[in-house]
């Protein structure tokens, strides 16, 4: 008697970073016989978005019993279903880690509209469209019709309405249990630290790409350094290409205040987060921010822009509106470490991680992946 075939088809054309984290977290709640994964390494994003549907159409077996198809928006789902209509009977779930409709480009003429059109078509081909934040969902829906107006010859109407009824928001399930909880309470705070220990450790744990705005970080650090306050800083995160121009000569300019510069392996990364005081975002493009929440869980006080997803997650006291406001916050904290630590303690007394935790969220994902479904 032959064994049952998998009922869940998982496709990830960009299997790395948060895309990999999500899938790895979800399959921990599934039996190995429930699912089958088809993936490609997390590189050459543009080619993954353009060609992965054709690639996977040739790999996925024709003889299958799939009932659910789960994929990220990197895959052009409409193309896959077009060349593999047998997969059309599945419950098709598309997960948006980000969306291309509002991706910042240096110049409008640089925007390749095909990626946005692919995402819109994927939503139309899907049964369920998941977003990792309300900001991601709203920014996508609000820009569907404006985006479609880019093409010059005819009007495409009522697409937003078709997509909106399929949409749900499910926060990214962060596995906080992977990190030690070293957040201090006021009783644990030692006010007798010597000057070296009091020096605040700033952390910037983001991809080294222009949408994370490394230029703003560098300018803020140079301004802070020029004001003669004591601090140290770690600039880590993934770097897929060359070092950003904004980071040219930053090691020479900051000297021994720059204690880490470059990608850190996991053990060293966790150790660094636990030693941190403030975690900074300067992003122009962020739909959730796993690294920020992980650093915050490890005890870092978040300072984030008053835009994008951040007001959805963090209190107004943690937000800044301008580059000058960012520098002012950092300067005041670095100048008064004791005052900073009191404010950090107050933050952790009220901030809750529960609604972002894998423990709370994974069961909701698994409900959508439930293999005991009847499809007519």
NORQUI-V94215 format. One record per residue. N is the residue number from 0. RES is the residue in one letter. SS is DSSP state (H for helix, E for strand, C for the rest). Layout:
n:N res:RES ss:SS
n:N res:RES ss:SS
//
This chain:
n:0 res:X ss:C
n:1 res:X ss:C
n:2 res:X ss:C
n:3 res:X ss:C
n:4 res:X ss:C
n:5 res:X ss:C
n:6 res:X ss:C
n:7 res:X ss:E
n:8 res:X ss:E
n:9 res:X ss:E
n:10 res:X ss:E
n:11 res:X ss:E
n:12 res:X ss:E
n:13 res:X ss:E
n:14 res:X ss:E
n:15 res:X ss:C
n:16 res:X ss:H
n:17 res:X ss:H
n:18 res:X ss:H
n:19 res:X ss:H
n:20 res:X ss:H
n:21 res:X ss:H
n:22 res:X ss:H
n:23 res:X ss:H
n:24 res:X ss:H
n:25 res:X ss:H
n:26 res:X ss:H
n:27 res:X ss:C
n:28 res:X ss:C
n:29 res:X ss:C
n:30 res:X ss:C
n:31 res:X ss:C
n:32 res:X ss:C
n:33 res:X ss:C
n:34 res:X ss:E
n:35 res:X ss:E
n:36 res:X ss:E
n:37 res:X ss:E
n:38 res:X ss:E
n:39 res:X ss:E
n:40 res:X ss:E
n:41 res:X ss:C
n:42 res:X ss:C
n:43 res:X ss:C
n:44 res:X ss:H
n:45 res:X ss:H
n:46 res:X ss:H
n:47 res:X ss:H
n:48 res:X ss:H
n:49 res:X ss:H
n:50 res:X ss:H
n:51 res:X ss:H
n:52 res:X ss:H
n:53 res:X ss:H
n:54 res:X ss:H
n:55 res:X ss:H
n:56 res:X ss:H
n:57 res:X ss:H
n:58 res:X ss:H
n:59 res:X ss:C
n:60 res:X ss:C
n:61 res:X ss:C
n:62 res:X ss:C
n:63 res:X ss:C
n:64 res:X ss:C
n:65 res:X ss:C
n:66 res:X ss:C
n:67 res:X ss:E
n:68 res:X ss:E
n:69 res:X ss:E
n:70 res:X ss:E
n:71 res:X ss:E
n:72 res:X ss:C
n:73 res:X ss:C
n:74 res:X ss:C
n:75 res:X ss:C
n:76 res:X ss:H
n:77 res:X ss:H
n:78 res:X ss:H
n:79 res:X ss:H
n:80 res:X ss:H
n:81 res:X ss:H
n:82 res:X ss:H
n:83 res:X ss:C
n:84 res:X ss:H
n:85 res:X ss:H
n:86 res:X ss:H
n:87 res:X ss:H
n:88 res:X ss:H
n:89 res:X ss:C
n:90 res:X ss:E
n:91 res:X ss:E
n:92 res:X ss:E
n:93 res:X ss:E
n:94 res:X ss:E
n:95 res:X ss:E
n:96 res:X ss:C
n:97 res:X ss:C
n:98 res:X ss:C
n:99 res:X ss:H
n:100 res:X ss:H
n:101 res:X ss:H
n:102 res:X ss:C
n:103 res:X ss:C
n:104 res:X ss:C
n:105 res:X ss:C
n:106 res:X ss:C
n:107 res:X ss:H
n:108 res:X ss:H
n:109 res:X ss:H
n:110 res:X ss:C
n:111 res:X ss:C
n:112 res:X ss:H
n:113 res:X ss:H
n:114 res:X ss:H
n:115 res:X ss:H
n:116 res:X ss:H
n:117 res:X ss:H
n:118 res:X ss:H
n:119 res:X ss:H
n:120 res:X ss:H
n:121 res:X ss:H
n:122 res:X ss:H
n:123 res:X ss:H
n:124 res:X ss:H
n:125 res:X ss:C
n:126 res:X ss:C
n:127 res:X ss:E
n:128 res:X ss:E
n:129 res:X ss:E
n:130 res:X ss:E
n:131 res:X ss:C
n:132 res:X ss:C
n:133 res:X ss:H
n:134 res:X ss:H
n:135 res:X ss:H
n:136 res:X ss:H
n:137 res:X ss:H
n:138 res:X ss:H
n:139 res:X ss:H
n:140 res:X ss:H
n:141 res:X ss:H
n:142 res:X ss:H
n:143 res:X ss:H
n:144 res:X ss:H
n:145 res:X ss:H
n:146 res:X ss:H
n:147 res:X ss:H
n:148 res:X ss:C
n:149 res:X ss:C
n:150 res:X ss:C
n:151 res:X ss:C
n:152 res:X ss:C
n:153 res:X ss:C
n:154 res:X ss:C
n:155 res:X ss:C
n:156 res:X ss:C
n:157 res:X ss:C
n:158 res:X ss:H
n:159 res:X ss:H
n:160 res:X ss:H
n:161 res:X ss:H
n:162 res:X ss:H
n:163 res:X ss:H
n:164 res:X ss:C
n:165 res:X ss:C
n:166 res:X ss:E
n:167 res:X ss:E
n:168 res:X ss:E
n:169 res:X ss:C
n:170 res:X ss:C
n:171 res:X ss:C
n:172 res:X ss:C
n:173 res:X ss:E
n:174 res:X ss:C
n:175 res:X ss:H
n:176 res:X ss:H
n:177 res:X ss:H
n:178 res:X ss:C
n:179 res:X ss:C
n:180 res:X ss:C
n:181 res:X ss:C
n:182 res:X ss:C
n:183 res:X ss:C
n:184 res:X ss:C
n:185 res:X ss:C
n:186 res:X ss:C
n:187 res:X ss:C
n:188 res:X ss:C
n:189 res:X ss:C
n:190 res:X ss:C
n:191 res:X ss:C
n:192 res:X ss:C
n:193 res:X ss:C
n:194 res:X ss:H
n:195 res:X ss:H
n:196 res:X ss:H
n:197 res:X ss:H
n:198 res:X ss:C
n:199 res:X ss:E
n:200 res:X ss:E
n:201 res:X ss:E
n:202 res:X ss:E
n:203 res:X ss:E
n:204 res:X ss:E
n:205 res:X ss:C
n:206 res:X ss:C
n:207 res:X ss:C
n:208 res:X ss:C
n:209 res:X ss:H
n:210 res:X ss:H
n:211 res:X ss:H
n:212 res:X ss:C
n:213 res:X ss:H
n:214 res:X ss:H
n:215 res:X ss:H
n:216 res:X ss:H
n:217 res:X ss:H
n:218 res:X ss:H
n:219 res:X ss:H
n:220 res:X ss:H
n:221 res:X ss:H
n:222 res:X ss:H
n:223 res:X ss:H
n:224 res:X ss:H
n:225 res:X ss:H
n:226 res:X ss:C
n:227 res:X ss:C
n:228 res:X ss:C
n:229 res:X ss:C
n:230 res:X ss:E
n:231 res:X ss:E
n:232 res:X ss:E
n:233 res:X ss:E
n:234 res:X ss:E
n:235 res:X ss:E
n:236 res:X ss:C
n:237 res:X ss:C
n:238 res:X ss:C
n:239 res:X ss:C
n:240 res:X ss:C
n:241 res:X ss:C
n:242 res:X ss:C
n:243 res:X ss:C
n:244 res:X ss:H
n:245 res:X ss:H
n:246 res:X ss:H
n:247 res:X ss:C
n:248 res:X ss:C
n:249 res:X ss:H
n:250 res:X ss:H
n:251 res:X ss:H
n:252 res:X ss:H
n:253 res:X ss:H
n:254 res:X ss:H
n:255 res:X ss:H
n:256 res:X ss:H
n:257 res:X ss:E
n:258 res:X ss:E
n:259 res:X ss:E
n:260 res:X ss:E
n:261 res:X ss:C
n:262 res:X ss:C
n:263 res:X ss:C
n:264 res:X ss:C
n:265 res:X ss:H
n:266 res:X ss:H
n:267 res:X ss:H
n:268 res:X ss:H
n:269 res:X ss:H
n:270 res:X ss:H
n:271 res:X ss:H
n:272 res:X ss:H
n:273 res:X ss:H
n:274 res:X ss:H
n:275 res:X ss:C
n:276 res:X ss:C
n:277 res:X ss:E
n:278 res:X ss:E
n:279 res:X ss:E
n:280 res:X ss:C
n:281 res:X ss:C
n:282 res:X ss:C
n:283 res:X ss:C
n:284 res:X ss:C
n:285 res:X ss:C
n:286 res:X ss:C
n:287 res:X ss:C
n:288 res:X ss:C
n:289 res:X ss:H
n:290 res:X ss:H
n:291 res:X ss:H
n:292 res:X ss:H
n:293 res:X ss:H
n:294 res:X ss:H
n:295 res:X ss:H
n:296 res:X ss:H
n:297 res:X ss:C
n:298 res:X ss:C
n:299 res:X ss:C
n:300 res:X ss:E
n:301 res:X ss:E
n:302 res:X ss:E
n:303 res:X ss:E
n:304 res:X ss:E
n:305 res:X ss:C
n:306 res:X ss:C
n:307 res:X ss:C
n:308 res:X ss:C
n:309 res:X ss:H
n:310 res:X ss:H
n:311 res:X ss:H
n:312 res:X ss:H
n:313 res:X ss:C
n:314 res:X ss:C
n:315 res:X ss:H
n:316 res:X ss:H
n:317 res:X ss:H
n:318 res:X ss:E
n:319 res:X ss:E
n:320 res:X ss:C
n:321 res:X ss:C
n:322 res:X ss:H
n:323 res:X ss:H
n:324 res:X ss:H
n:325 res:X ss:H
n:326 res:X ss:H
n:327 res:X ss:H
n:328 res:X ss:H
n:329 res:X ss:H
n:330 res:X ss:H
n:331 res:X ss:H
n:332 res:X ss:H
n:333 res:X ss:H
n:334 res:X ss:H
n:335 res:X ss:C
n:336 res:X ss:H
n:337 res:X ss:H
n:338 res:X ss:H
n:339 res:X ss:H
n:340 res:X ss:H
n:341 res:X ss:H
n:342 res:X ss:H
n:343 res:X ss:H
n:344 res:X ss:H
n:345 res:X ss:H
n:346 res:X ss:H
n:347 res:X ss:H
n:348 res:X ss:H
n:349 res:X ss:H
n:350 res:X ss:C
n:351 res:X ss:C
n:352 res:X ss:C
n:353 res:X ss:H
n:354 res:X ss:H
n:355 res:X ss:H
n:356 res:X ss:E
n:357 res:X ss:H
n:358 res:X ss:H
n:359 res:X ss:H
n:360 res:X ss:H
n:361 res:X ss:H
n:362 res:X ss:H
n:363 res:X ss:H
n:364 res:X ss:H
n:365 res:X ss:H
n:366 res:X ss:H
n:367 res:X ss:H
n:368 res:X ss:C
n:369 res:X ss:C
n:370 res:X ss:C
n:371 res:X ss:C
n:372 res:X ss:C
n:373 res:X ss:C
n:374 res:X ss:C
n:375 res:X ss:C
//
